[in-house]
């Protein structure tokens, strides 16, 4: 399988964060709409048996990843209270730092959201802002809003710094889906809109580049940094040196699946992206995780019993400085 780096540029606000498992779901719908149900079924053959045709990671600002989810005792000791507060605000880590040394050393090079915004866009401010958007429905009999279904409500929208580009990693099996087909499907998503409220103009983006990528690998790599949500069960990991934040994904069907009368899928438990996984025996690999669902496990909606959820995530090799005392 080939590791690719996708670069995209948002053109509107987003109603849904660009997370890998969500984008994979919309990618499946885009492939179905362009190539048909039969082609999608062939691509998903073996998906829950460790044979994904594509694994999609989370989007991060160009050249950066979210800082690893390491506990405080694995980070450099900070005695200055002002520096300690600044470290808590740090969100991004340069990808180049991952290949230069241990995660603990690289963490000290992480930059704040404001510094990354200045570096990437040349403007002060934050990379992303959440804003509240009011909505209302008009009762055509009264010509006004009201109570119940016609009560005004608000939703959250994610706005991006002007000119900001995002990158995300995709692991692709080109024997099953070509690079040109993948790019066309991603462009279809960008034209229609990604995620919530795409039908009213949110989530639009353009594909700037999609090409092969070979990230730098530390010479003493012994662990992996995940680049998206995943299900890490049964992956031969050393639980003493695995650090992640669990969360429950309450998924919904997209596209025409949302119109079945049963739009919600069964919830799944995942580990958030930027987790650190240490295997019992390290070897390079492009992704980690499991394919979830199939056979009606995730969906009871008519015609959608084969629904799956991406429990895979792309990986970057890293070095976790484990002392002899900790390893004993």
ChimeraX attribute file (.defattr): number of C-alpha atoms within 10 A of each C-alpha:
attribute: neighborCount
match mode: 1-to-1
recipient: residues
	/A:1	16
	/A:2	15
	/A:3	21
	/A:4	19
	/A:5	18
	/A:6	23
	/A:7	20
	/A:8	23
	/A:9	20
	/A:10	22
	/A:11	20
	/A:12	18
	/A:13	21
	/A:14	25
	/A:15	21
	/A:16	18
	/A:17	16
	/A:18	18
	/A:19	19
	/A:20	26
	/A:21	23
	/A:22	23
	/A:23	23
	/A:24	18
	/A:25	21
	/A:26	20
	/A:27	20
	/A:28	19
	/A:29	22
	/A:30	22
	/A:31	22
	/A:32	16
	/A:33	14
	/A:34	14
	/A:35	13
	/A:36	12
	/A:37	14
	/A:38	9
	/A:39	14
	/A:40	17
	/A:41	14
	/A:42	12
	/A:43	19
	/A:44	20
	/A:45	12
	/A:46	13
	/A:47	21
	/A:48	17
	/A:49	10
	/A:50	13
	/A:51	15
	/A:52	22
	/A:53	19
	/A:54	28
	/A:55	27
	/A:56	28
	/A:57	31
	/A:58	27
	/A:59	24
	/A:60	20
	/A:61	21
	/A:62	19
	/A:63	16
	/A:64	21
	/A:65	25
	/A:66	20
	/A:67	21
	/A:68	22
	/A:69	17
	/A:70	20
	/A:71	9
	/A:72	8
	/A:73	7
	/A:74	13
	/A:75	14
	/A:76	11
	/A:77	9
	/A:78	11
	/A:79	8
	/A:80	8
	/A:81	9
	/A:82	9
	/A:83	11
	/A:84	12
	/A:85	11
	/A:86	11
	/A:87	16
	/A:88	9
	/A:89	14
	/A:90	19
	/A:91	18
	/A:92	22
	/A:93	25
	/A:94	20
	/A:95	18
	/A:96	15
	/A:97	20
	/A:98	25
	/A:99	21
	/A:100	16
	/A:101	19
	/A:102	19
	/A:103	25
	/A:104	17
	/A:105	17
	/A:106	20
	/A:107	22
	/A:108	14
	/A:109	14
	/A:110	22
	/A:111	21
	/A:112	17
	/A:113	17
	/A:114	17
	/A:115	18
	/A:116	25
	/A:117	21
	/A:118	14
	/A:119	12
	/A:120	16
	/A:121	15
	/A:122	13
	/A:123	16
	/A:124	13
	/A:125	15
	/A:126	16
	/A:127	20
	/A:128	16
	/A:129	13
	/A:130	13
	/A:131	13
	/A:132	11
	/A:133	10
	/A:134	10
	/A:135	11
	/A:136	14
	/A:137	14
	/A:138	14
	/A:139	14
	/A:140	8
	/A:141	6
	/A:142	8
	/A:143	9
	/A:144	12
	/A:145	15
	/A:146	14
	/A:147	8
	/A:148	7
	/A:149	12
	/A:150	14
	/A:151	14
	/A:152	14
	/A:153	12
	/A:154	11
	/A:155	11
	/A:156	15
	/A:157	21
	/A:158	17
	/A:159	19
	/A:160	19
	/A:161	17
	/A:162	16
	/A:163	13
	/A:164	18
	/A:165	22
	/A:166	20
	/A:167	22
	/A:168	26
	/A:169	26
	/A:170	29
	/A:171	23
	/A:172	22
	/A:173	18
	/A:174	15
	/A:175	9
	/A:176	14
	/A:177	15
	/A:178	12
	/A:179	18
	/A:180	11
	/A:181	14
	/A:182	19
	/A:183	16
	/A:184	16
	/A:185	22
	/A:186	23
	/A:187	19
	/A:188	21
	/A:189	24
	/A:190	21
	/A:191	17
	/A:192	17
	/A:193	24
	/A:194	26
	/A:195	22
	/A:196	16
	/A:197	15
	/A:198	20
	/A:199	11
	/A:200	9
	/A:201	17
	/A:202	23
	/A:203	28
	/A:204	21
	/A:205	23
	/A:206	17
	/A:207	20
	/A:208	13
	/A:209	14
	/A:210	20
	/A:211	13
	/A:212	16
	/A:213	14
	/A:214	10
	/A:215	14
	/A:216	15
	/A:217	17
	/A:218	16
	/A:219	12
	/A:220	14
	/A:221	21
	/A:222	21
	/A:223	27
	/A:224	27
	/A:225	27
	/A:226	28
	/A:227	31
	/A:228	29
	/A:229	31
	/A:230	29
	/A:231	21
	/A:232	17
	/A:233	12
	/A:234	8
	/A:235	14
	/A:236	13
	/A:237	17
	/A:238	13
	/A:239	11
	/A:240	10
	/A:241	17
	/A:242	16
	/A:243	18
	/A:244	19
	/A:245	14
	/A:246	15
	/A:247	12
	/A:248	11
	/A:249	17
	/A:250	11
	/A:251	18
	/A:252	17
	/A:253	20
	/A:254	17
	/A:255	13
	/A:256	9
	/A:257	17
	/A:258	13
	/A:259	11
	/A:260	13
	/A:261	9
	/A:262	14
	/A:263	16
	/A:264	18
	/A:265	21
	/A:266	14
	/A:267	13
	/A:268	16
	/A:269	14
	/A:270	22
	/A:271	22
	/A:272	21
	/A:273	27
	/A:274	25
	/A:275	24
	/A:276	26
	/A:277	27
	/A:278	24
	/A:279	17
	/A:280	14
	/A:281	10
	/A:282	14
	/A:283	11
	/A:284	13
	/A:285	12
	/A:286	17
	/A:287	26
	/A:288	22
	/A:289	22
	/A:290	23
	/A:291	20
	/A:292	20
	/A:293	21
	/A:294	17
	/A:295	12
	/A:296	17
	/A:297	14
	/A:298	21
	/A:299	24
	/A:300	17
	/A:301	20
	/A:302	11
	/A:303	11
	/A:304	16
	/A:305	15
	/A:306	16
	/A:307	20
	/A:308	22
	/A:309	22
	/A:310	27
	/A:311	25
	/A:312	28
	/A:313	32
	/A:314	28
	/A:315	26
	/A:316	24
	/A:317	27
	/A:318	26
	/A:319	24
	/A:320	23
	/A:321	17
	/A:322	12
	/A:323	8
	/A:324	7
	/A:325	6
	/A:326	9
	/A:327	8
	/A:328	5
